[in-house]
Amino acid sequence: GGSSIDPRLIISRSLRVQGLTVGSCTMFHEMNQAISLNQMTPVIGEVFPMEKAQDAYARLRAGQHFGKIVISIP
């Protein structure tokens, strides 16, 4: 059996539900293999220390960043 979600909880807490399709495990492995073979690396836009994590999420929500936003964990 599956689990069920009570829509009243979503409405009463003003939550937003968003689905995401990521593909199969085979596709994930093939993607990682292609990334490795082509020596691709992500573009790091900005690094925030853990104490500034809220600032990092604010920057992400603003959508004005270029590259990945990283939170550095000591």
Summary of the structure (lengths in Angstrom):
residues: 74
radius of gyration: 17.9
end to end distance: 41.7
largest distance: 48.1
contacts: 113
relative contact order: 0.13
helix: 43%
strand: 15%
